[in-house]
Amino acid sequence: MTSDRIDTEAVLPAFQQPELLEKAMTHKSYAHEHRAQNLGNNERLEFLGDSILSAVLTEALILKFEALPEGPLSRLRASLVNEAALAELALKIGLQKKLRLGKGEIGKQGRSNPRLLASALEALIGAYFLDQGFDHARRFCLGLFDSLLSEITEESDFTSDYKTRLQEVIQRDTGYTPEYRVLKAEGPDHSKTFEVELVVNGEVIATGKGPSKKQASQKAAKRAMESQNV
C-alpha cells in the first residue's frame, strides 16, 4: 500500500543516545568494511523494530475493526508492512541520507534499494524503542502510518496492489525502481481526476487515470503488467 498524503508529523525522531541511531543506520556492508572499529550492524535492531511495529499496528487494526477476525486482520497488517510501503515511508523521513553502506552497496544504488530502506526503518523503530521506551515508539509508528491506517478498510483488496507487484518484478529483472509522475489533475477539488504516467529508466511504459493519485498509479501499474504479461 502507498499513500497520496505525506505524514507531516512523521519526522525523524530525536535520540537521547545518538549511537543507537547510528547503529540503526549501519548496514552490515559498512560494518564489515570498518570492522576494526567494531561498529556492529542494524540487523538486531531491525529484528526488534519489526516486532514493535507489528504490535503497534496490530493494536491499531484491532481498535479500528472491532469485529474483524484474526485472518483478515493479519492480511490487513501484512498489506501495511510490505517492503514497498516501508521503503516509501523511509524515503519520506530521509533515511536514505543517513544510511551507512559499504562501497559495494553504494555502487549498487543501495540508498534507493527498497529492501535496505525497509530494513533501516524497522531498525530505526527498534532503536527508538530502546532509547525512549514503548510509548514514544508507538506514537512515532502511529504518526508514520497515519495516512495508511486511515485509508485501509475491511474491504481492502489484497490481490490488487499492482504497484507493489510490478515494482518487485521490475527491480528483480532490471534493477530499476518504477516512478509515478502526475501529468494532470482536472476538475473541482471534491471531484478531481488524476492522470499519472509510469516511468522506468526514463521511459514511459503506461499511464492511468483515477479519482486520486494512488488509484491512478494503481491503474497505470495494472496496465503495465497486462501489456507485459507480468
Protein Blocks (a to p, Z undefined) as FASTA:
>chain_A
ZZfbdcfklccdddfblmlmmmmmmcfklmmmmmmnonopaklmmmmmmmmmmmmmmmmm
mmmmmmbcfklmmmmmmmmmgmklmmmmmmmnopmmmpccdfklmmnommlgmklmmmmm
mmmmmmmmmmnojklmmmmmmmmmmmmmmmpcfklcfklmmklmmmmmmmmmnopacddd
dfbdcdjfklcccdddddeehiafbdcddfbfklmmmmmmmmmmmmnoZZ
